[in-house]
Amino acid sequence: MDVPSSVILGLSKLKDLEETKLGTLVDSTYDLVIGNISSQEYFNKVAIKILAQNEMKPTVDNLLLFITEICHQNINVSVIRQQLEDLDLSSSQISRFVSSHKVKQLTLKSQLSRFKPALPSIQDIKWSVEFVKDMGRGSKGIVFNVVLITDKDPVQFYCNSAELSDLLSQLQSATFAVERYASE
């Protein structure tokens, strides 16, 4: 599971909540992320009744991240249970969390799918080598003219050999990450 350990550790105060308050917190947090309630309704419903009494603002921030990530990454319920067990939540608290998750995860996944990156997709790369006589201070050198052909507008820039090498390395890493994600 690719949820930062600091987020998971930030959920440790959930064990201090009684089951009904935990249920209200989890349900309301899902509803907030889904868009069923406004942030004002959320804070009126949750913050005043639960958070103020238990100083749980950082926990709620981490809960928002945790819920978003477990849905985005399609994390198995058994993995979620294990993470919550590691935080020493009771079996009834864990069951309540998992129950809310099962009911609301599909709606949240469909909401999350609406937010696709607006970055252009690279279709092709064109480049040429140019010899520059005066690069400042009377020096000479080679620069690369790179044009990224995207599904939107082309992106053109100049770079030196080290920058081009770094760009190619980053593109390879991105390609491998996308291929790995697609195969899962």
N, C-alpha and C positions, 0 to 999 in steps of 0.2 A: 504494500500500500504506500503510495507516494504522498502521504500527508506528512508535513513536517512534524518532527517529534515535539517541537515547542508547542504546536497547536494541540497535539494529543495531551501533553502534560498540562496545558492550560485548561483542560476539561476536568481536572482532578477535583475541583470543588463541587462537581455535580453529585458526588457521593454524599454531600452534606444536605441535599434536598430530599424531602419526603417524596414518595412516589407520585402523588397527585401534582405537586408543584413541578417536579421534573417533567411530568407529562404535559402540563400547561406550557412550560418553557419550550420543550421540544416541538410540540404541535404548533405553537405560535411562531417559533423560529422557521419551521417549514413554511407556514402560511405567509410569513414575511418574504421569504426568498421566492416563493411561488408568485406572490403578488396578490394573495387573497385578502391581506390586510395591509394598511398603510403603516409606515414607520411610527406615526403618531399613535395609532391604535395599538401597535405592538408595545410601545413603551408605556402606554396607559395600562394595558392588560398585564404586562410582564414586569416592567421596571419597577412600578410602584409596589406591586404585590410581592414580588420575589427578589428582585435585584437589590432594592434599597435595604431590605432586611439582611441580606447575606453578602453585600459588597461583591457582586458577581459580574460586574461589567466586563472585565477581561475574559471571564469564562464565556459570556455570551458572544463576544467577538470571535473567540476560538470555536464556539459551537457553530456559528454562521459559516466559518471556513470549513469546519469538519463536515457539516451536512452538504455543503456545496461540492466538496471534493469527493465524498463517498458516492454521491449520485453521478457526478461527472465521470469518475473513474469506474463506475459500475462495480463497486466493491461488494463482494459476497457477504451475506448476512453473518456467516460464521466468523469472518475476519473482523467485522464490526463488533460482534459479541466478544471476541478475544481482546480487542482493544479496550473495550469497556470493562471487561474483567480485570485487565491489567491495571486499571485505575481504581480497583476495589469497589466498584459499584455492586449493589446487591443484585441478586438474580431477578427480583421483582422490578428494580430500576432498569436493568438491562432489557427485560422483556417488554417493558413499557416503551423504551426507546426504539427497540427493533419493531415493535408493533406500529408505532407512528411512521417509522421509516418505510415499512412495507406498504402502508396505505398511501403515502404521499410521494414516494420516489418516482413513480412513472410521470406524475404531473410535473414534478420538478425537472426531470430529465427533458421533458418536452419543452419546458420553459428555457432551460439552459441551451438547448439546441438552436434556439433563435439567435443566440449571441455568437455568431461566427466571426472569426477575425476578418477585418476589412483590409488586410494587407494584400497587395497584389501577388499573384502567382507567377513565378519565373518560368517562362516558356523556353527561352533560349538565351545564350550569352554570345555576344560578338565582341571581339577585341582586336586591337592592333598595337604594334610597337611604334613608338615615335621617339626620334632622337631630338633632344632639345639642346640647342647650343648654349643658351643662357638661362640657367635655372636660378639666377640670383648669385651675386658675388662672383660672376664670371665663370661659373662651373658648367660642365657639360654632363649630360646623363640621359638615361633611357627612362621613359615613362610609358605606362600602359594605358591606352584609351579603352575603357570597358563600357559596353552598353548591355544592360540587362533588358531583354525583351520580355515584357510582362503582359498579363491579360488586360492591363490598363495602359498607361503611358510608359514608354521606354525610360529607363533611368541611365543616365550617362555620367561617368566620372573618370578621373585620372588617378592612377596610383603607381607606387613604385613596386619593385619586385617583392619586397617583404610583405607589403599590404595585399598584393595579389595572392601570394601564397596563403596568407591568413584568411582571405576571402574564400579561396577554394577549400581550405580545411573546414571552415565554418559551414559551407554549403554541403560538404560531404557528411559532416556530423548531422546536419538537419535532415538530409536524405535518409541516413540510417535510422534516425529517430522516427521519421514518418513511416518507413518500411516496418520497423518494429511495432509501432502503434497499429498499423494496418493489419499485421499478422495476428494480433491479440484478439 
